[in-house]
Amino acid sequence: MSNDPSPEAEKALRKFFGVFIGTLFLYVSIYGGCQAYRVRSGAWRLTFDLQPDGTPQLRIDHPRILKEGPLALSFPGEVAPRVTNGPITWVYTRPDTNTTPFGPIVFLDNTQLPGTISINAFGHAVEMVPRTLFVDFQEIPWTSGTNVVLKADTKPDPERMKPRNQQWNGR
């Protein structure tokens, strides 16, 4: 008795491994293409810093939307205890729903970069979408070098900032 596989078994084994290698190559190629398409526009870069007088400042930068430089949001009268040793820069390429040095992340969708990021910064609603910037529910066009000053008395009503109707009621 011989342990050699029959010619039909060898042929089936080669066919199986050929299909396996072809499928693996196709999967890796498609996944790589999807990832390249997803990240082609670049991610938001948020820098949390203090101005020389101690005023917290959020600098928003994006390589395609803000080509000339970042847009800055200043928060006079606020205190940022987590920013002590210089600026903190976060690049949002992956889902990260933790808090920022200036407040919690309310919403983050970076399925297709740059995506959308909403932050509750010291009680102010800051939402970054590729089309425009929303600050306290007001549209501000993307203009490099702009410095928006957000004072404590212009904060929106805290009730408006709470998420509503997020309970699943079923059918």
C-alpha positions as CSV (number, residue, x, y, z in Angstrom):
1,M,0.0,0.0,0.0
2,S,1.3,3.4,-0.9
3,N,0.8,6.7,0.9
4,D,1.0,8.8,-2.3
5,P,-2.2,10.8,-3.1
6,S,-4.1,9.9,-6.2
7,P,-3.8,12.3,-9.2
8,E,-7.4,13.4,-8.7
9,A,-6.7,14.3,-5.0
10,E,-3.5,16.2,-6.1
11,K,-5.5,18.1,-8.7
12,A,-8.2,19.0,-6.2
13,L,-5.6,20.1,-3.6
14,R,-3.9,22.4,-6.1
15,K,-7.2,23.9,-7.2
16,F,-8.1,24.5,-3.5
17,F,-4.9,26.3,-2.8
18,G,-5.0,28.3,-6.0
19,V,-8.5,29.5,-5.2
20,F,-7.4,30.3,-1.6
21,I,-4.3,32.3,-2.7
22,G,-6.4,34.2,-5.4
23,T,-9.1,35.0,-2.8
24,L,-6.5,36.2,-0.3
25,F,-4.9,38.4,-2.9
26,L,-8.3,39.9,-3.9
27,Y,-9.2,40.5,-0.3
28,V,-6.0,42.3,0.5
29,S,-6.2,44.4,-2.7
30,I,-9.8,45.5,-2.1
31,Y,-9.2,46.2,1.6
32,G,-6.1,48.3,0.8
33,G,-8.0,50.2,-1.9
34,C,-10.9,50.9,0.5
35,Q,-8.4,52.1,3.2
36,A,-6.6,54.4,0.7
37,Y,-9.9,55.8,-0.5
38,R,-11.0,56.4,3.1
39,V,-8.0,58.3,4.2
40,R,-7.2,60.2,1.0
41,S,-8.5,63.6,2.2
42,G,-6.6,63.6,5.5
43,A,-7.7,63.9,9.1
44,W,-8.6,66.8,11.4
45,R,-5.7,68.0,13.5
46,L,-6.8,69.6,16.8
47,T,-4.2,71.4,18.9
48,F,-5.2,72.2,22.5
49,D,-3.0,75.0,23.8
50,L,-2.8,78.0,26.1
51,Q,-2.1,81.5,24.9
52,P,0.6,83.5,26.8
53,D,-2.1,85.1,29.0
54,G,-3.4,81.6,30.0
55,T,-6.5,81.7,27.7
56,P,-7.3,78.2,26.3
57,Q,-7.1,78.0,22.5
58,L,-8.2,75.3,20.1
59,R,-6.5,75.3,16.8
60,I,-8.2,73.4,14.0
61,D,-6.1,72.4,11.0
62,H,-6.7,70.2,7.9
63,P,-4.3,69.9,5.0
64,R,-7.0,70.3,2.3
65,I,-9.6,72.5,3.9
66,L,-7.3,75.0,5.7
67,K,-4.3,75.2,3.3
68,E,-3.0,78.5,4.6
69,G,-2.9,77.5,8.2
70,P,-5.1,76.7,11.2
71,L,-8.3,78.4,12.4
72,A,-8.3,79.2,16.1
73,L,-11.0,79.3,18.8
74,S,-10.2,81.1,22.0
75,F,-12.0,80.7,25.3
76,P,-11.3,83.7,27.5
77,G,-12.3,83.2,31.2
78,E,-12.0,79.4,31.0
79,V,-9.3,77.3,32.7
80,A,-7.7,74.3,31.0
81,P,-5.8,72.4,33.8
82,R,-4.9,69.5,31.5
83,V,-2.8,71.7,29.2
84,T,0.3,72.5,31.2
85,N,3.4,71.4,29.4
86,G,2.8,72.9,26.0
87,P,0.3,72.2,23.2
88,I,-1.4,68.8,22.8
89,T,-2.1,67.8,19.2
90,W,-4.6,65.0,18.3
91,V,-5.0,63.7,14.8
92,Y,-8.4,62.0,14.3
93,T,-7.8,59.1,12.0
94,R,-9.4,56.5,14.1
95,P,-12.5,56.5,16.4
96,D,-11.6,58.0,19.7
97,T,-14.6,59.0,21.8
98,N,-12.7,60.0,24.9
99,T,-12.7,63.5,26.3
100,T,-10.4,66.2,25.1
101,P,-8.5,68.6,27.3
102,F,-11.3,71.1,26.8
103,G,-14.3,68.8,27.2
104,P,-16.0,65.6,26.0
105,I,-16.4,64.5,22.4
106,V,-20.1,64.5,21.7
107,F,-20.1,62.9,18.2
108,L,-17.3,61.4,16.0
109,D,-17.7,59.9,12.6
110,N,-14.4,59.4,10.7
111,T,-15.5,56.6,8.5
112,Q,-14.5,58.7,5.5
113,L,-11.9,61.3,6.5
114,P,-12.0,64.1,7.5
115,G,-15.4,63.2,8.8
116,T,-17.3,65.0,11.5
117,I,-16.2,65.8,15.0
118,S,-18.4,67.5,17.7
119,I,-16.9,68.7,20.9
120,N,-18.5,70.2,24.0
121,A,-15.6,72.7,24.7
122,F,-16.2,74.5,28.0
123,G,-19.9,74.4,27.3
124,H,-19.6,75.6,23.7
125,A,-20.8,73.4,20.9
126,V,-17.9,73.0,18.3
127,E,-18.7,70.9,15.3
128,M,-16.3,70.3,12.4
129,V,-17.6,69.1,9.1
130,P,-15.8,69.4,5.8
131,R,-18.3,71.9,4.4
132,T,-18.2,74.4,7.4
133,L,-17.5,74.9,11.0
134,F,-20.4,75.2,13.5
135,V,-19.8,77.0,16.8
136,D,-22.7,77.3,19.2
137,F,-25.0,76.2,16.4
138,Q,-23.9,79.1,14.1
139,E,-22.1,78.5,10.8
140,I,-18.5,79.9,10.4
141,P,-16.8,79.5,7.1
142,W,-13.4,77.8,6.9
143,T,-10.9,80.7,6.6
144,S,-7.3,80.2,7.5
145,G,-6.0,82.5,10.2
146,T,-9.4,83.3,11.7
147,N,-9.5,83.7,15.4
148,V,-13.0,83.2,16.9
149,V,-13.4,84.4,20.5
150,L,-16.0,82.4,22.5
151,K,-17.0,84.2,25.7
152,A,-18.7,82.5,28.7
153,D,-21.9,84.5,28.3
154,T,-22.4,83.2,24.7
155,K,-22.7,79.6,25.7
156,P,-25.8,77.8,24.4
157,D,-28.5,76.6,26.9
158,P,-27.2,73.3,28.5
159,E,-30.6,71.7,27.8
160,R,-29.9,72.2,24.1
161,M,-26.6,70.3,24.4
162,K,-28.1,67.2,25.9
163,P,-28.7,64.3,23.4
164,R,-32.4,63.6,22.9
165,N,-34.4,60.6,21.7
166,Q,-31.6,58.1,21.7
167,Q,-33.6,55.4,23.4
168,W,-34.5,52.5,21.2
169,N,-38.2,51.8,21.6
170,G,-38.4,48.8,19.4
171,R,-41.4,48.1,17.1
